[in-house]
Amino acid sequence: MKTRLGCLSNKSDSCSDFSEFLPPAQERSTRYLKLSTDEVTRWADSFDALLSNKYGLAAFRTFLKTEFSDENIEFWLACEDYKKIKSPAKMMSKANKIYKEFIDVHAPREVNIDHRTREETKQRLLEPTPNSLNEVQTKVYSLMEKDSYPRFIRSKIYQDLLNRTQIYCQRKSV
């Protein structure tokens, strides 16, 4: 717990607690077998490659928490879940929850979007469809891709993880 709290009090570049995004404790001895250097290197190739990898996504989420900006990835993930909903009643409920948590001006985890997008989204959510959140989700994705993602790739979290997988692979090949 101290390590996690320490991560929050330090800049993201000084945090080296990777336990949140590595495999569970029972897999610690083989954790780098599941996370190859090539895999970690691919995260730097594209934002999509990072988000489509469960460990990459977890590492990025951890990084955003250290920067106190994890509302963006949490919103993006909530939108991904929302798109999978088939029931109109559940869709309405989830849309309201997402709006109250992330989009409303007084939302506890408000994402950074312009007034026009906020109002248009509010109107779309009066009669939600699977695509009602697409525009705002795309804007938040773009913001993360242009701002948070490059900082993540330069961060100590990513660089240390890359170095650890390289060291493990070198030991394994000897």
Residue pairs with C-beta under 8 A, 6 or more apart in sequence:
3 17
3 19
4 17
4 20
6 15
6 17
7 15
7 17
7 62
7 65
7 66
8 65
8 66
8 68
10 66
11 66
12 63
12 66
12 67
12 151
12 155
12 156
12 157
13 155
13 156
13 157
14 156
15 62
15 66
15 156
15 157
16 156
16 157
16 160
17 62
18 59
18 62
18 157
18 160
18 161
18 164
20 58
20 61
20 62
21 55
21 58
21 59
21 61
21 62
22 28
22 31
22 35
22 55
23 30
23 31
23 34
23 35
27 34
32 164
32 165
32 168
32 169
34 55
35 55
35 161
35 165
36 165
36 169
37 162
37 165
37 166
37 169
39 53
39 55
39 56
39 165
40 56
40 158
40 161
40 162
40 165
41 162
42 49
42 53
43 49
43 50
43 53
43 56
43 59
43 153
43 158
44 153
44 158
47 141
47 144
47 145
47 149
49 56
50 56
50 57
50 60
50 149
50 152
51 57
51 60
51 76
57 73
59 152
59 157
59 158
59 161
60 73
60 148
60 149
60 152
61 70
61 73
61 74
62 157
63 148
63 151
63 152
63 155
63 157
63 158
64 70
64 72
64 73
64 148
64 152
66 157
67 148
67 151
69 148
71 102
71 109
71 110
71 111
72 111
72 112
72 140
72 143
72 144
72 148
73 144
74 102
74 109
75 98
75 101
75 102
75 109
75 111
75 137
75 140
76 137
76 140
76 141
76 144
78 94
78 97
78 98
78 101
78 102
79 98
79 133
79 134
79 136
79 137
81 94
82 91
82 94
82 95
82 98
82 130
82 133
83 130
83 131
83 133
85 91
85 94
85 130
88 128
91 128
91 129
91 130
92 128
95 125
95 128
95 132
95 133
96 125
98 133
99 107
99 121
99 122
99 125
100 107
101 107
101 108
101 109
102 109
102 110
102 111
103 110
103 111
103 113
103 118
103 121
103 122
103 136
104 110
105 118
111 136
111 140
112 140
112 143
113 121
113 136
113 139
113 140
117 135
117 136
117 139
118 136
120 135
121 132
121 133
121 135
121 136
124 132
124 133
125 132
125 133
152 158
